Amino acid sequence: MNENSVRYRINQIIDNGMNISLALSEDVELESVSQQQMMLEAIDRSVTDKEVKDQIKPILEAILRSQPQTMVRSYSQTVIQITMPKRSYEKIGSPKVGERLLVEIKRES
């Protein structure tokens, strides 16, 4: 895969007879991260003194454990809408919703 190529997942297909419209969003697999984990990592980055870190971390972990866990899955995605002739759609194998397409975007020089 080229560094400018991005995989997109088909979210919606609209067939109006002569043309096909595909709604695509960037295909990114996200790993769930707890808010607690994000906070502990932020403390690790911001507190440089090891002694202070060793004193703060157990207290913070105890406080965070008593709170409900919130899983975070966020990523701002690129969304593309493509309309093409039905013949062109058939030439790429008539992909269905949920399948992936590889799209190359680069500036023409």
C-alpha positions as CSV (number, residue, x, y, z in Angstrom):
1,M,0.0,0.0,0.0
2,N,1.4,3.4,-1.0
3,E,1.9,6.0,1.8
4,N,-0.8,8.2,0.2
5,S,-3.3,5.3,-0.1
6,V,-5.9,5.0,2.5
7,R,-8.4,2.2,3.1
8,Y,-12.1,3.3,3.3
9,R,-15.1,1.3,4.4
10,I,-18.3,1.6,2.5
11,N,-21.0,2.9,4.8
12,Q,-23.8,3.4,2.3
13,I,-24.6,2.6,-1.3
14,I,-27.3,4.6,-3.3
15,D,-28.2,3.1,-6.7
16,N,-30.4,5.5,-8.8
17,G,-30.3,3.3,-11.9
18,M,-27.6,4.9,-14.0
19,N,-25.3,6.1,-11.2
20,I,-24.0,4.7,-7.9
21,S,-23.2,6.8,-4.9
22,L,-20.8,5.4,-2.3
23,A,-20.4,7.0,1.2
24,L,-17.0,6.0,2.5
25,S,-15.3,6.6,5.8
26,E,-11.7,5.9,6.7
27,D,-11.2,2.3,7.9
28,V,-9.5,2.6,11.2
29,E,-9.4,0.0,13.9
30,L,-9.5,1.5,17.3
31,E,-8.3,0.1,20.5
32,S,-10.5,0.9,23.5
33,V,-8.6,2.9,26.2
34,S,-10.0,3.6,29.6
35,Q,-10.1,7.2,30.9
36,Q,-8.2,5.9,33.9
37,Q,-5.4,4.7,31.7
38,M,-5.2,8.0,29.8
39,M,-5.0,10.0,33.1
40,L,-2.2,7.8,34.5
41,E,-0.2,8.1,31.3
42,A,-0.7,11.9,31.4
43,I,0.7,11.9,35.0
44,D,3.7,9.8,33.8
45,R,4.4,12.3,31.1
46,S,4.0,15.5,33.1
47,V,5.6,14.5,36.5
48,T,9.4,14.1,36.0
49,D,10.5,13.4,39.6
50,K,10.4,9.7,40.2
51,E,9.8,10.0,44.0
52,V,6.8,12.3,43.5
53,K,5.5,9.9,40.8
54,D,5.8,7.0,43.2
55,Q,3.9,8.9,45.9
56,I,1.1,10.2,43.6
57,K,0.4,7.2,41.5
58,P,-1.0,4.8,44.2
59,I,-3.3,7.5,45.5
60,L,-4.5,8.5,42.0
61,E,-5.0,4.8,41.1
62,A,-7.1,4.3,44.3
63,I,-9.2,7.3,43.5
64,L,-9.7,6.3,39.8
65,R,-10.6,2.7,40.7
66,S,-13.5,4.0,42.8
67,Q,-14.9,5.8,39.7
68,P,-16.9,4.1,36.9
69,Q,-14.7,3.1,34.0
70,T,-15.3,5.1,30.8
71,M,-13.9,3.5,27.6
72,V,-12.7,6.0,25.1
73,R,-12.7,5.3,21.3
74,S,-12.2,8.5,19.4
75,Y,-10.7,9.3,16.0
76,S,-11.7,12.0,13.6
77,Q,-12.2,10.3,10.3
78,T,-12.1,11.4,6.7
79,V,-15.4,10.9,4.9
80,I,-15.7,10.7,1.1
81,Q,-18.8,10.7,-1.1
82,I,-18.2,9.2,-4.6
83,T,-20.8,9.1,-7.4
84,M,-19.9,7.1,-10.5
85,P,-21.5,5.5,-13.5
86,K,-23.0,2.1,-12.7
87,R,-20.6,0.5,-15.3
88,S,-17.5,1.8,-13.4
89,Y,-19.0,0.4,-10.1
90,E,-19.4,-3.0,-11.7
91,K,-15.8,-2.8,-13.1
92,I,-14.5,-2.6,-9.5
93,G,-16.5,-5.7,-8.5
94,S,-19.7,-4.2,-7.2
95,P,-18.5,-3.9,-3.6
96,K,-21.1,-4.1,-0.8
97,V,-21.6,-2.1,2.4
98,G,-18.9,-3.0,4.9
99,E,-16.4,-3.9,2.3
100,R,-13.2,-1.9,1.9
101,L,-11.9,0.2,-1.0
102,L,-8.4,1.5,-1.4
103,V,-8.3,5.2,-2.4
104,E,-5.1,7.1,-3.4
105,I,-5.2,10.8,-2.9
106,K,-2.3,13.0,-3.9
107,R,-1.7,16.4,-5.4
108,E,-1.2,16.5,-9.1
109,S,2.0,18.4,-10.0
